[in-house]
Amino acid sequence: MITLPSHTSHALQPLDVSYFKPFKFAFKKERDESMFKNNRKEPDNVTLVSWADRVFNQSLSKQNIKARFKTTWIWPLNPRAMDN
């Protein structure tokens, strides 16, 4: 578990940067492509879950998360990252 210092979440949001943002982007892409193929037919719940399952594995890769923790300066730790 990682604890972020108080009042730093605006700069140190590893989950937002490493997971949620890529997941949302990939999900929207999957949705758009699928809806284009199906003439904009409204998806049912099973279809939504299948889209989420496909993009979940793309978004939540070990390399992706490590790279994003590096981007937010959490690992390796850079104590001066918040000086700016």
PDB file of N, CA, C and O in Angstrom:
ATOM      1  N   MET A   1       0.842  -1.168   0.000  1.00  0.00           N
ATOM      2  CA  MET A   1       0.000   0.000   0.000  1.00  0.00           C
ATOM      3  C   MET A   1       0.892   1.238   0.000  1.00  0.00           C
ATOM      4  O   MET A   1       1.915   1.291   0.683  1.00  0.00           O
ATOM      5  N   ILE A   2       0.481   2.225  -0.778  1.00  0.00           N
ATOM      6  CA  ILE A   2       1.213   3.489  -0.839  1.00  0.00           C
ATOM      7  C   ILE A   2       0.326   4.588  -0.282  1.00  0.00           C
ATOM      8  O   ILE A   2      -0.842   4.700  -0.655  1.00  0.00           O
ATOM      9  N   THR A   3       0.866   5.380   0.592  1.00  0.00           N
ATOM     10  CA  THR A   3       0.140   6.516   1.142  1.00  0.00           C
ATOM     11  C   THR A   3       0.732   7.789   0.549  1.00  0.00           C
ATOM     12  O   THR A   3       1.945   7.996   0.588  1.00  0.00           O
ATOM     13  N   LEU A   4      -0.121   8.631   0.006  1.00  0.00           N
ATOM     14  CA  LEU A   4       0.336   9.886  -0.561  1.00  0.00           C
ATOM     15  C   LEU A   4       0.247  10.982   0.493  1.00  0.00           C
ATOM     16  O   LEU A   4      -0.700  11.007   1.279  1.00  0.00           O
ATOM     17  N   PRO A   5       1.215  11.881   0.519  1.00  0.00           N
ATOM     18  CA  PRO A   5       1.155  12.982   1.480  1.00  0.00           C
ATOM     19  C   PRO A   5      -0.094  13.844   1.259  1.00  0.00           C
ATOM     20  O   PRO A   5      -0.606  13.940   0.144  1.00  0.00           O
ATOM     21  N   SER A   6      -0.559  14.451   2.308  1.00  0.00           N
ATOM     22  CA  SER A   6      -1.738  15.319   2.222  1.00  0.00           C
ATOM     23  C   SER A   6      -1.521  16.435   1.210  1.00  0.00           C
ATOM     24  O   SER A   6      -0.415  16.958   1.073  1.00  0.00           O
ATOM     25  N   HIS A   7      -2.581  16.791   0.508  1.00  0.00           N
ATOM     26  CA  HIS A   7      -2.603  17.911  -0.437  1.00  0.00           C
ATOM     27  C   HIS A   7      -1.633  17.740  -1.607  1.00  0.00           C
ATOM     28  O   HIS A   7      -1.137  18.728  -2.150  1.00  0.00           O
ATOM     29  N   THR A   8      -1.363  16.497  -1.996  1.00  0.00           N
ATOM     30  CA  THR A   8      -0.481  16.268  -3.150  1.00  0.00           C
ATOM     31  C   THR A   8      -1.165  15.452  -4.245  1.00  0.00           C
ATOM     32  O   THR A   8      -0.548  15.146  -5.265  1.00  0.00           O
ATOM     33  N   SER A   9      -2.418  15.105  -4.044  1.00  0.00           N
ATOM     34  CA  SER A   9      -3.076  14.229  -5.019  1.00  0.00           C
ATOM     35  C   SER A   9      -3.180  14.869  -6.401  1.00  0.00           C
ATOM     36  O   SER A   9      -3.248  14.156  -7.402  1.00  0.00           O
ATOM     37  N   HIS A  10      -3.192  16.202  -6.472  1.00  0.00           N
ATOM     38  CA  HIS A  10      -3.271  16.867  -7.777  1.00  0.00           C
ATOM     39  C   HIS A  10      -2.021  16.597  -8.608  1.00  0.00           C
ATOM     40  O   HIS A  10      -2.081  16.617  -9.838  1.00  0.00           O
ATOM     41  N   ALA A  11      -0.910  16.349  -7.962  1.00  0.00           N
ATOM     42  CA  ALA A  11       0.341  16.108  -8.675  1.00  0.00           C
ATOM     43  C   ALA A  11       0.727  14.629  -8.697  1.00  0.00           C
ATOM     44  O   ALA A  11       1.429  14.176  -9.601  1.00  0.00           O
ATOM     45  N   LEU A  12       0.271  13.898  -7.713  1.00  0.00           N
ATOM     46  CA  LEU A  12       0.665  12.494  -7.570  1.00  0.00           C
ATOM     47  C   LEU A  12      -0.548  11.579  -7.655  1.00  0.00           C
ATOM     48  O   LEU A  12      -0.973  11.020  -6.645  1.00  0.00           O
ATOM     49  N   GLN A  13      -1.090  11.426  -8.810  1.00  0.00           N
ATOM     50  CA  GLN A  13      -2.279  10.588  -8.975  1.00  0.00           C
ATOM     51  C   GLN A  13      -1.925   9.358  -9.799  1.00  0.00           C
ATOM     52  O   GLN A  13      -2.294   9.267 -10.969  1.00  0.00           O
ATOM     53  N   PRO A  14      -1.220   8.423  -9.201  1.00  0.00           N
ATOM     54  CA  PRO A  14      -0.749   7.279  -9.985  1.00  0.00           C
ATOM     55  C   PRO A  14      -1.871   6.433 -10.575  1.00  0.00           C
ATOM     56  O   PRO A  14      -1.746   5.963 -11.706  1.00  0.00           O
ATOM     57  N   LEU A  15      -2.949   6.228  -9.852  1.00  0.00           N
ATOM     58  CA  LEU A  15      -4.029   5.417 -10.411  1.00  0.00           C
ATOM     59  C   LEU A  15      -4.748   6.141 -11.543  1.00  0.00           C
ATOM     60  O   LEU A  15      -5.119   5.521 -12.540  1.00  0.00           O
ATOM     61  N   ASP A  16      -4.942   7.421 -11.399  1.00  0.00           N
ATOM     62  CA  ASP A  16      -5.590   8.167 -12.469  1.00  0.00           C
ATOM     63  C   ASP A  16      -4.728   8.158 -13.723  1.00  0.00           C
ATOM     64  O   ASP A  16      -5.224   7.941 -14.829  1.00  0.00           O
ATOM     65  N   VAL A  17      -3.437   8.394 -13.542  1.00  0.00           N
ATOM     66  CA  VAL A  17      -2.515   8.453 -14.674  1.00  0.00           C
ATOM     67  C   VAL A  17      -2.253   7.065 -15.241  1.00  0.00           C
ATOM     68  O   VAL A  17      -2.213   6.892 -16.459  1.00  0.00           O
ATOM     69  N   SER A  18      -2.071   6.067 -14.365  1.00  0.00           N
ATOM     70  CA  SER A  18      -1.654   4.756 -14.838  1.00  0.00           C
ATOM     71  C   SER A  18      -2.794   3.833 -15.224  1.00  0.00           C
ATOM     72  O   SER A  18      -2.602   2.925 -16.032  1.00  0.00           O
ATOM     73  N   TYR A  19      -3.960   4.043 -14.670  1.00  0.00           N
ATOM     74  CA  TYR A  19      -5.036   3.086 -14.938  1.00  0.00           C
ATOM     75  C   TYR A  19      -6.296   3.719 -15.492  1.00  0.00           C
ATOM     76  O   TYR A  19      -6.729   3.364 -16.588  1.00  0.00           O
ATOM     77  N   PHE A  20      -6.888   4.637 -14.770  1.00  0.00           N
ATOM     78  CA  PHE A  20      -8.201   5.140 -15.168  1.00  0.00           C
ATOM     79  C   PHE A  20      -8.188   5.866 -16.509  1.00  0.00           C
ATOM     80  O   PHE A  20      -9.076   5.659 -17.335  1.00  0.00           O
ATOM     81  N   LYS A  21      -7.197   6.706 -16.727  1.00  0.00           N
ATOM     82  CA  LYS A  21      -7.137   7.449 -17.987  1.00  0.00           C
ATOM     83  C   LYS A  21      -6.948   6.507 -19.187  1.00  0.00           C
ATOM     84  O   LYS A  21      -7.705   6.605 -20.153  1.00  0.00           O
ATOM     85  N   PRO A  22      -5.954   5.592 -19.156  1.00  0.00           N
ATOM     86  CA  PRO A  22      -5.831   4.661 -20.278  1.00  0.00           C
ATOM     87  C   PRO A  22      -7.047   3.760 -20.436  1.00  0.00           C
ATOM     88  O   PRO A  22      -7.429   3.427 -21.558  1.00  0.00           O
ATOM     89  N   PHE A  23      -7.664   3.359 -19.314  1.00  0.00           N
ATOM     90  CA  PHE A  23      -8.860   2.515 -19.392  1.00  0.00           C
ATOM     91  C   PHE A  23      -9.991   3.264 -20.088  1.00  0.00           C
ATOM     92  O   PHE A  23     -10.640   2.713 -20.976  1.00  0.00           O
ATOM     93  N   LYS A  24     -10.235   4.514 -19.695  1.00  0.00           N
ATOM     94  CA  LYS A  24     -11.310   5.298 -20.323  1.00  0.00           C
ATOM     95  C   LYS A  24     -11.053   5.494 -21.811  1.00  0.00           C
ATOM     96  O   LYS A  24     -11.968   5.381 -22.627  1.00  0.00           O
ATOM     97  N   PHE A  25      -9.811   5.787 -22.157  1.00  0.00           N
ATOM     98  CA  PHE A  25      -9.461   5.989 -23.564  1.00  0.00           C
ATOM     99  C   PHE A  25      -9.686   4.706 -24.360  1.00  0.00           C
ATOM    100  O   PHE A  25     -10.305   4.738 -25.424  1.00  0.00           O
ATOM    101  N   ALA A  26      -9.187   3.574 -23.850  1.00  0.00           N
ATOM    102  CA  ALA A  26      -9.339   2.296 -24.551  1.00  0.00           C
ATOM    103  C   ALA A  26     -10.805   1.867 -24.622  1.00  0.00           C
ATOM    104  O   ALA A  26     -11.243   1.319 -25.634  1.00  0.00           O
ATOM    105  N   PHE A  27     -11.568   2.116 -23.543  1.00  0.00           N
ATOM    106  CA  PHE A  27     -12.984   1.742 -23.540  1.00  0.00           C
ATOM    107  C   PHE A  27     -13.754   2.550 -24.588  1.00  0.00           C
ATOM    108  O   PHE A  27     -14.577   1.996 -25.317  1.00  0.00           O
ATOM    109  N   LYS A  28     -13.490   3.846 -24.663  1.00  0.00           N
ATOM    110  CA  LYS A  28     -14.174   4.682 -25.658  1.00  0.00           C
ATOM    111  C   LYS A  28     -13.829   4.246 -27.069  1.00  0.00           C
ATOM    112  O   LYS A  28     -14.690   4.243 -27.949  1.00  0.00           O
ATOM    113  N   LYS A  29     -12.565   3.874 -27.292  1.00  0.00           N
ATOM    114  CA  LYS A  29     -12.147   3.400 -28.610  1.00  0.00           C
ATOM    115  C   LYS A  29     -12.864   2.100 -28.955  1.00  0.00           C
ATOM    116  O   LYS A  29     -13.375   1.945 -30.064  1.00  0.00           O
ATOM    117  N   GLU A  30     -12.903   1.174 -28.014  1.00  0.00           N
ATOM    118  CA  GLU A  30     -13.598  -0.107 -28.208  1.00  0.00           C
ATOM    119  C   GLU A  30     -15.081   0.129 -28.493  1.00  0.00           C
ATOM    120  O   GLU A  30     -15.652  -0.488 -29.392  1.00  0.00           O
ATOM    121  N   ARG A  31     -15.693   1.017 -27.730  1.00  0.00           N
ATOM    122  CA  ARG A  31     -17.110   1.341 -27.914  1.00  0.00           C
ATOM    123  C   ARG A  31     -17.362   1.915 -29.304  1.00  0.00           C
ATOM    124  O   ARG A  31     -18.270   1.478 -30.012  1.00  0.00           O
ATOM    125  N   ASP A  32     -16.551   2.896 -29.686  1.00  0.00           N
ATOM    126  CA  ASP A  32     -16.744   3.545 -30.984  1.00  0.00           C
ATOM    127  C   ASP A  32     -16.587   2.571 -32.142  1.00  0.00           C
ATOM    128  O   ASP A  32     -17.388   2.571 -33.077  1.00  0.00           O
ATOM    129  N   GLU A  33     -15.546   1.736 -32.073  1.00  0.00           N
ATOM    130  CA  GLU A  33     -15.326   0.765 -33.143  1.00  0.00           C
ATOM    131  C   GLU A  33     -16.465  -0.251 -33.227  1.00  0.00           C
ATOM    132  O   GLU A  33     -16.931  -0.591 -34.315  1.00  0.00           O
ATOM    133  N   SER A  34     -16.903  -0.726 -32.068  1.00  0.00           N
ATOM    134  CA  SER A  34     -17.979  -1.719 -32.044  1.00  0.00           C
ATOM    135  C   SER A  34     -19.303  -1.124 -32.520  1.00  0.00           C
ATOM    136  O   SER A  34     -20.044  -1.755 -33.273  1.00  0.00           O
ATOM    137  N   MET A  35     -19.584   0.081 -32.077  1.00  0.00           N
ATOM    138  CA  MET A  35     -20.847   0.698 -32.488  1.00  0.00           C
ATOM    139  C   MET A  35     -20.836   1.034 -33.984  1.00  0.00           C
ATOM    140  O   MET A  35     -21.878   0.976 -34.636  1.00  0.00           O
ATOM    141  N   PHE A  36     -19.681   1.380 -34.522  1.00  0.00           N
ATOM    142  CA  PHE A  36     -19.568   1.643 -35.951  1.00  0.00           C
ATOM    143  C   PHE A  36     -19.854   0.367 -36.742  1.00  0.00           C
ATOM    144  O   PHE A  36     -20.568   0.399 -37.744  1.00  0.00           O
ATOM    145  N   LYS A  37     -19.291  -0.759 -36.284  1.00  0.00           N
ATOM    146  CA  LYS A  37     -19.513  -2.048 -36.955  1.00  0.00           C
ATOM    147  C   LYS A  37     -20.967  -2.493 -36.875  1.00  0.00           C
ATOM    148  O   LYS A  37     -21.466  -3.160 -37.781  1.00  0.00           O
ATOM    149  N   ASN A  38     -21.645  -2.125 -35.793  1.00  0.00           N
ATOM    150  CA  ASN A  38     -23.031  -2.570 -35.570  1.00  0.00           C
ATOM    151  C   ASN A  38     -24.052  -1.479 -35.858  1.00  0.00           C
ATOM    152  O   ASN A  38     -25.147  -1.492 -35.296  1.00  0.00           O
ATOM    153  N   ASN A  39     -23.712  -0.554 -36.710  1.00  0.00           N
ATOM    154  CA  ASN A  39     -24.633   0.525 -37.117  1.00  0.00           C
ATOM    155  C   ASN A  39     -25.222   1.284 -35.937  1.00  0.00           C
ATOM    156  O   ASN A  39     -26.412   1.600 -35.915  1.00  0.00           O
ATOM    157  N   ARG A  40     -24.379   1.569 -34.966  1.00  0.00           N
ATOM    158  CA  ARG A  40     -24.775   2.380 -33.794  1.00  0.00           C
ATOM    159  C   ARG A  40     -25.885   1.736 -32.953  1.00  0.00           C
ATOM    160  O   ARG A  40     -26.629   2.431 -32.261  1.00  0.00           O
ATOM    161  N   LYS A  41     -25.987   0.418 -33.020  1.00  0.00           N
ATOM    162  CA  LYS A  41     -26.969  -0.289 -32.198  1.00  0.00           C
ATOM    163  C   LYS A  41     -26.612  -0.128 -30.723  1.00  0.00           C
ATOM    164  O   LYS A  41     -25.449  -0.284 -30.349  1.00  0.00           O
ATOM    165  N   GLU A  42     -27.575   0.174 -29.902  1.00  0.00           N
ATOM    166  CA  GLU A  42     -27.372   0.378 -28.467  1.00  0.00           C
ATOM    167  C   GLU A  42     -26.874  -0.926 -27.831  1.00  0.00           C
ATOM    168  O   GLU A  42     -27.512  -1.966 -27.995  1.00  0.00           O
ATOM    169  N   PRO A  43     -25.739  -0.890 -27.104  1.00  0.00           N
ATOM    170  CA  PRO A  43     -25.192  -2.125 -26.525  1.00  0.00           C
ATOM    171  C   PRO A  43     -25.985  -2.586 -25.305  1.00  0.00           C
ATOM    172  O   PRO A  43     -26.541  -1.778 -24.561  1.00  0.00           O
ATOM    173  N   ASP A  44     -26.022  -3.902 -25.119  1.00  0.00           N
ATOM    174  CA  ASP A  44     -26.648  -4.445 -23.910  1.00  0.00           C
ATOM    175  C   ASP A  44     -25.570  -4.606 -22.832  1.00  0.00           C
ATOM    176  O   ASP A  44     -24.398  -4.321 -23.079  1.00  0.00           O
ATOM    177  N   ASN A  45     -25.955  -5.051 -21.666  1.00  0.00           N
ATOM    178  CA  ASN A  45     -25.009  -5.170 -20.547  1.00  0.00           C
ATOM    179  C   ASN A  45     -23.900  -6.181 -20.817  1.00  0.00           C
ATOM    180  O   ASN A  45     -22.758  -5.972 -20.408  1.00  0.00           O
ATOM    181  N   VAL A  46     -24.224  -7.257 -21.491  1.00  0.00           N
ATOM    182  CA  VAL A  46     -23.222  -8.274 -21.803  1.00  0.00           C
ATOM    183  C   VAL A  46     -22.147  -7.675 -22.712  1.00  0.00           C
ATOM    184  O   VAL A  46     -20.958  -7.943 -22.539  1.00  0.00           O
ATOM    185  N   THR A  47     -22.569  -6.874 -23.671  1.00  0.00           N
ATOM    186  CA  THR A  47     -21.629  -6.228 -24.579  1.00  0.00           C
ATOM    187  C   THR A  47     -20.745  -5.244 -23.826  1.00  0.00           C
ATOM    188  O   THR A  47     -19.537  -5.204 -24.056  1.00  0.00           O
ATOM    189  N   LEU A  48     -21.323  -4.453 -22.935  1.00  0.00           N
ATOM    190  CA  LEU A  48     -20.545  -3.500 -22.147  1.00  0.00           C
ATOM    191  C   LEU A  48     -19.478  -4.210 -21.309  1.00  0.00           C
ATOM    192  O   LEU A  48     -18.340  -3.750 -21.223  1.00  0.00           O
ATOM    193  N   VAL A  49     -19.852  -5.318 -20.703  1.00  0.00           N
ATOM    194  CA  VAL A  49     -18.906  -6.076 -19.886  1.00  0.00           C
ATOM    195  C   VAL A  49     -17.804  -6.679 -20.757  1.00  0.00           C
ATOM    196  O   VAL A  49     -16.646  -6.725 -20.342  1.00  0.00           O
ATOM    197  N   SER A  50     -18.147  -7.135 -21.942  1.00  0.00           N
ATOM    198  CA  SER A  50     -17.115  -7.699 -22.820  1.00  0.00           C
ATOM    199  C   SER A  50     -16.133  -6.618 -23.265  1.00  0.00           C
ATOM    200  O   SER A  50     -14.934  -6.880 -23.358  1.00  0.00           O
ATOM    201  N   TRP A  51     -16.621  -5.412 -23.542  1.00  0.00           N
ATOM    202  CA  TRP A  51     -15.724  -4.295 -23.867  1.00  0.00           C
ATOM    203  C   TRP A  51     -14.803  -4.004 -22.694  1.00  0.00           C
ATOM    204  O   TRP A  51     -13.591  -3.866 -22.865  1.00  0.00           O
ATOM    205  N   ALA A  52     -15.378  -3.911 -21.506  1.00  0.00           N
ATOM    206  CA  ALA A  52     -14.590  -3.604 -20.302  1.00  0.00           C
ATOM    207  C   ALA A  52     -13.540  -4.681 -20.055  1.00  0.00           C
ATOM    208  O   ALA A  52     -12.408  -4.367 -19.688  1.00  0.00           O
ATOM    209  N   ASP A  53     -13.901  -5.933 -20.250  1.00  0.00           N
ATOM    210  CA  ASP A  53     -12.961  -7.034 -20.046  1.00  0.00           C
ATOM    211  C   ASP A  53     -11.783  -6.935 -21.006  1.00  0.00           C
ATOM    212  O   ASP A  53     -10.636  -7.125 -20.602  1.00  0.00           O
ATOM    213  N   ARG A  54     -12.058  -6.639 -22.267  1.00  0.00           N
ATOM    214  CA  ARG A  54     -10.985  -6.516 -23.260  1.00  0.00           C
ATOM    215  C   ARG A  54     -10.030  -5.377 -22.910  1.00  0.00           C
ATOM    216  O   ARG A  54      -8.812  -5.558 -22.946  1.00  0.00           O
ATOM    217  N   VAL A  55     -10.561  -4.229 -22.579  1.00  0.00           N
ATOM    218  CA  VAL A  55      -9.688  -3.076 -22.332  1.00  0.00           C
ATOM    219  C   VAL A  55      -9.047  -3.116 -20.949  1.00  0.00           C
ATOM    220  O   VAL A  55      -8.008  -2.494 -20.729  1.00  0.00           O
ATOM    221  N   PHE A  56      -9.657  -3.840 -20.022  1.00  0.00           N
ATOM    222  CA  PHE A  56      -9.075  -3.977 -18.686  1.00  0.00           C
ATOM    223  C   PHE A  56      -7.670  -4.558 -18.783  1.00  0.00           C
ATOM    224  O   PHE A  56      -6.735  -4.048 -18.166  1.00  0.00           O
ATOM    225  N   ASN A  57      -7.530  -5.624 -19.557  1.00  0.00           N
ATOM    226  CA  ASN A  57      -6.232  -6.283 -19.684  1.00  0.00           C
ATOM    227  C   ASN A  57      -5.212  -5.407 -20.408  1.00  0.00           C
ATOM    228  O   ASN A  57      -4.016  -5.505 -20.134  1.00  0.00           O
ATOM    229  N   GLN A  58      -5.656  -4.571 -21.308  1.00  0.00           N
ATOM    230  CA  GLN A  58      -4.751  -3.655 -21.993  1.00  0.00           C
ATOM    231  C   GLN A  58      -4.274  -2.562 -21.046  1.00  0.00           C
ATOM    232  O   GLN A  58      -3.095  -2.207 -21.044  1.00  0.00           O
ATOM    233  N   SER A  59      -5.179  -2.034 -20.252  1.00  0.00           N
ATOM    234  CA  SER A  59      -4.882  -0.891 -19.387  1.00  0.00           C
ATOM    235  C   SER A  59      -4.074  -1.262 -18.157  1.00  0.00           C
ATOM    236  O   SER A  59      -3.225  -0.493 -17.709  1.00  0.00           O
ATOM    237  N   LEU A  60      -4.335  -2.422 -17.619  1.00  0.00           N
ATOM    238  CA  LEU A  60      -3.733  -2.798 -16.339  1.00  0.00           C
ATOM    239  C   LEU A  60      -2.549  -3.738 -16.540  1.00  0.00           C
ATOM    240  O   LEU A  60      -2.524  -4.843 -15.998  1.00  0.00           O
ATOM    241  N   SER A  61      -1.585  -3.297 -17.311  1.00  0.00           N
ATOM    242  CA  SER A  61      -0.377  -4.099 -17.492  1.00  0.00           C
ATOM    243  C   SER A  61       0.677  -3.635 -16.482  1.00  0.00           C
ATOM    244  O   SER A  61       0.691  -2.477 -16.063  1.00  0.00           O
ATOM    245  N   LYS A  62       1.532  -4.539 -16.112  1.00  0.00           N
ATOM    246  CA  LYS A  62       2.582  -4.234 -15.139  1.00  0.00           C
ATOM    247  C   LYS A  62       3.492  -3.118 -15.666  1.00  0.00           C
ATOM    248  O   LYS A  62       3.869  -2.214 -14.920  1.00  0.00           O
ATOM    249  N   GLN A  63       3.839  -3.188 -16.944  1.00  0.00           N
ATOM    250  CA  GLN A  63       4.709  -2.176 -17.533  1.00  0.00           C
ATOM    251  C   GLN A  63       4.040  -0.806 -17.528  1.00  0.00           C
ATOM    252  O   GLN A  63       4.688   0.200 -17.240  1.00  0.00           O
ATOM    253  N   ASN A  64       2.759  -0.764 -17.841  1.00  0.00           N
ATOM    254  CA  ASN A  64       2.013   0.494 -17.873  1.00  0.00           C
ATOM    255  C   ASN A  64       1.990   1.148 -16.493  1.00  0.00           C
ATOM    256  O   ASN A  64       2.237   2.346 -16.360  1.00  0.00           O
ATOM    257  N   ILE A  65       1.698   0.371 -15.494  1.00  0.00           N
ATOM    258  CA  ILE A  65       1.627   0.919 -14.130  1.00  0.00           C
ATOM    259  C   ILE A  65       3.007   1.390 -13.662  1.00  0.00           C
ATOM    260  O   ILE A  65       3.127   2.459 -13.064  1.00  0.00           O
ATOM    261  N   LYS A  66       4.035   0.605 -13.928  1.00  0.00           N
ATOM    262  CA  LYS A  66       5.394   1.013 -13.531  1.00  0.00           C
ATOM    263  C   LYS A  66       5.791   2.320 -14.220  1.00  0.00           C
ATOM    264  O   LYS A  66       6.367   3.209 -13.594  1.00  0.00           O
ATOM    265  N   ALA A  67       5.481   2.427 -15.494  1.00  0.00           N
ATOM    266  CA  ALA A  67       5.829   3.640 -16.238  1.00  0.00           C
ATOM    267  C   ALA A  67       5.110   4.853 -15.672  1.00  0.00           C
ATOM    268  O   ALA A  67       5.698   5.930 -15.581  1.00  0.00           O
ATOM    269  N   ARG A  68       3.863   4.697 -15.295  1.00  0.00           N
ATOM    270  CA  ARG A  68       3.093   5.830 -14.774  1.00  0.00           C
ATOM    271  C   ARG A  68       3.527   6.215 -13.367  1.00  0.00           C
ATOM    272  O   ARG A  68       3.498   7.398 -13.025  1.00  0.00           O
ATOM    273  N   PHE A  69       3.927   5.259 -12.548  1.00  0.00           N
ATOM    274  CA  PHE A  69       4.455   5.610 -11.233  1.00  0.00           C
ATOM    275  C   PHE A  69       5.753   6.386 -11.393  1.00  0.00           C
ATOM    276  O   PHE A  69       6.066   7.262 -10.586  1.00  0.00           O
ATOM    277  N   LYS A  70       6.508   6.061 -12.439  1.00  0.00           N
ATOM    278  CA  LYS A  70       7.719   6.812 -12.741  1.00  0.00           C
ATOM    279  C   LYS A  70       7.360   8.223 -13.185  1.00  0.00           C
ATOM    280  O   LYS A  70       8.029   9.183 -12.802  1.00  0.00           O
ATOM    281  N   THR A  71       6.315   8.357 -13.986  1.00  0.00           N
ATOM    282  CA  THR A  71       5.862   9.663 -14.477  1.00  0.00           C
ATOM    283  C   THR A  71       5.446  10.583 -13.332  1.00  0.00           C
ATOM    284  O   THR A  71       5.700  11.786 -13.378  1.00  0.00           O
ATOM    285  N   THR A  72       4.812  10.026 -12.315  1.00  0.00           N
ATOM    286  CA  THR A  72       4.360  10.842 -11.183  1.00  0.00           C
ATOM    287  C   THR A  72       5.442  10.977 -10.106  1.00  0.00           C
ATOM    288  O   THR A  72       5.191  11.538  -9.039  1.00  0.00           O
ATOM    289  N   TRP A  73       6.624  10.472 -10.383  1.00  0.00           N
ATOM    290  CA  TRP A  73       7.781  10.583  -9.490  1.00  0.00           C
ATOM    291  C   TRP A  73       7.610   9.845  -8.172  1.00  0.00           C
ATOM    292  O   TRP A  73       8.286  10.159  -7.193  1.00  0.00           O
ATOM    293  N   ILE A  74       6.720   8.876  -8.137  1.00  0.00           N
ATOM    294  CA  ILE A  74       6.535   8.114  -6.906  1.00  0.00           C
ATOM    295  C   ILE A  74       7.588   7.006  -6.810  1.00  0.00           C
ATOM    296  O   ILE A  74       8.102   6.713  -5.730  1.00  0.00           O
ATOM    297  N   TRP A  75       7.896   6.399  -7.954  1.00  0.00           N
ATOM    298  CA  TRP A  75       8.915   5.364  -7.951  1.00  0.00           C
ATOM    299  C   TRP A  75       9.739   5.456  -9.206  1.00  0.00           C
ATOM    300  O   TRP A  75       9.152   5.445 -10.288  1.00  0.00           O
ATOM    301  N   PRO A  76      11.048   5.545  -9.155  1.00  0.00           N
ATOM    302  CA  PRO A  76      11.804   5.734  -7.915  1.00  0.00           C
ATOM    303  C   PRO A  76      11.500   7.099  -7.301  1.00  0.00           C
ATOM    304  O   PRO A  76      11.244   8.073  -8.009  1.00  0.00           O
ATOM    305  N   LEU A  77      11.532   7.148  -6.012  1.00  0.00           N
ATOM    306  CA  LEU A  77      11.125   8.342  -5.275  1.00  0.00           C
ATOM    307  C   LEU A  77      11.987   9.551  -5.634  1.00  0.00           C
ATOM    308  O   LEU A  77      13.215   9.473  -5.664  1.00  0.00           O
ATOM    309  N   ASN A  78      11.313  10.665  -5.905  1.00  0.00           N
ATOM    310  CA  ASN A  78      12.001  11.936  -6.144  1.00  0.00           C
ATOM    311  C   ASN A  78      11.424  12.956  -5.160  1.00  0.00           C
ATOM    312  O   ASN A  78      10.371  13.534  -5.426  1.00  0.00           O
ATOM    313  N   PRO A  79      12.090  13.184  -4.036  1.00  0.00           N
ATOM    314  CA  PRO A  79      11.565  14.081  -3.013  1.00  0.00           C
ATOM    315  C   PRO A  79      11.389  15.520  -3.499  1.00  0.00           C
ATOM    316  O   PRO A  79      10.634  16.282  -2.895  1.00  0.00           O
ATOM    317  N   ARG A  80      12.060  15.899  -4.565  1.00  0.00           N
ATOM    318  CA  ARG A  80      11.973  17.270  -5.075  1.00  0.00           C
ATOM    319  C   ARG A  80      10.867  17.439  -6.114  1.00  0.00           C
ATOM    320  O   ARG A  80      10.695  18.529  -6.659  1.00  0.00           O
ATOM    321  N   ALA A  81      10.121  16.379  -6.393  1.00  0.00           N
ATOM    322  CA  ALA A  81       9.100  16.435  -7.429  1.00  0.00           C
ATOM    323  C   ALA A  81       8.027  17.479  -7.144  1.00  0.00           C
ATOM    324  O   ALA A  81       7.441  18.020  -8.082  1.00  0.00           O
ATOM    325  N   MET A  82       7.759  17.771  -5.897  1.00  0.00           N
ATOM    326  CA  MET A  82       6.698  18.722  -5.524  1.00  0.00           C
ATOM    327  C   MET A  82       7.226  20.151  -5.378  1.00  0.00           C
ATOM    328  O   MET A  82       6.460  21.056  -5.046  1.00  0.00           O
ATOM    329  N   ASP A  83       8.518  20.366  -5.621  1.00  0.00           N
ATOM    330  CA  ASP A  83       9.077  21.707  -5.465  1.00  0.00           C
ATOM    331  C   ASP A  83       8.562  22.699  -6.499  1.00  0.00           C
ATOM    332  O   ASP A  83       8.562  23.904  -6.244  1.00  0.00           O
ATOM    333  N   ASN A  84       8.129  22.226  -7.644  1.00  0.00           N
ATOM    334  CA  ASN A  84       7.680  23.135  -8.713  1.00  0.00           C
ATOM    335  C   ASN A  84       6.308  23.646  -8.492  1.00  0.00           C
ATOM    336  O   ASN A  84       5.798  24.418  -9.305  1.00  0.00           O
TER     337      ASN A  84
END
